[in-house]
Amino acid sequence: MVLLKDALADNSYPGRGVLWCTTGDGTTLGAYFLTGRSPASQARTLHLTAAGELIVGPSDARGHDHLRHYVAARQIGTRLVFGNGEQVSTVADRLASGQDPLPALDGLDYEPTRRSSLPV
């Protein structure tokens, strides 16, 4: 068996990870982690709100940056909406209003690519 910490130990930028499962005793378990390459991406924290949203926010005095600060996970009934951007709130709101999952995902844009980070 490989432990997650061991699998990630040699990876300088594993990105984000999500785990959502049911344990052997029937308990639902969720986990989310994020890492960052730049100082701005590293200056973030995860916190759970009273409303049950998992928020990625700044850990310092930086202003809101929609590419780095967002709702990472939100449960709507028996569904869990998770992701790495502001689309999580959009999809969760649509599901909460009664839309089915496929239409709730319609019309979303991809995160812009940062040309400076692409290999040459």
N, C-alpha and C positions, 0 to 999 in steps of 0.2 A: 504494500500500500504506500502511495506517495502522498505526503502531506502537502497542502496548498502552499505553506510557507517555504517548503523545500523546492517545490516546482517553480516558484517565483523568485527564488533567491538569486539566481544568476541573470535575471532579466532586468535591465536598467530601467525599462519603461513598459510595465505590463498593461498600462492603460486603466480600464475600468473592468470590474468583474461583478457579476450578479449570481447569487445562489438563491433559489426558491424551491423548497422541497418539503416533503412530509417525512418526519422521522419514523423510526420503527414503532413508537408508541402512539403515532397519529398526530403529534404536534406539528404545526406548520412552522417552518423556520425560514427566515429571509436574511440575506447578508448582501452588502454592497461595499465595494472598495474602489477608490480612485487614486491615481498617482498623477504626477505632473512633470513635464520636462522643464518648462520655463519657471522662473521665480514667481510669476503671477499665477501660474497653474498650481504651483506648490503651496501658495498662500491661500488655501481653501480648507474648509472644515465641513464635516457632515453633521447634521443635527436633525432630530426627530421633533416635529411640532406636536402640539396638543391635538391637532386635527388629524394626525397620523401621516403627515407628509414627510418624506426624507428630503431634506434641503441641502444642496451644495452651495455654500456661501463663502464670502471672503473671511479670512482669519485676521485681516488687518483693516485699515481705514480705506481701502479701495472702494470705489463706487461699483454699482452693478454692471456686470459685463455679461450679456446674454449668452456668450459662448462658454463662459466659465461658471456662471452662477444660475442655478435652475432647480426645479423640483426634480429629484432623481427617481423617486418612486411614490406612488399613491395608490392605495387600495380602493376599489369601487366594488362594493359587495364582495363577491367571491373572486373578482378579477384583480390582478396586480398590473399596473401600468408602470413601466420603468424604462429609463433611457438616459441619454447624455445631453439633453437640451430642453428648451422650452416647449417642445412638442408634447412632453409628458403631461403637462397641465392641460393643453388643448385636447388631447385624446381622452384624458380622464374626465374633463368637463363634458365632452360629447357623450361618453358612456353613461355618465351620471344623468344626462338629460334623456336617456332612453335609446340612443342610437346603437345599432349593432356594431360589432368590432370593425368590420371591413369599411363601412362608411365613416366610422370614427377616425380611421387612418387616412382618409382621402384628402388630397390637397396639401399635404405637408411638404415642405422644402427640405433639401439636404443642407447640412452645415457647410458653409463655404470652405473650400480648400485653401490653406495658407501656402501659397507658392514658395515662400522662403523655407518651408520645412520639407519640401519634396526633394528627393535625391536628384542629383544632376546627372 
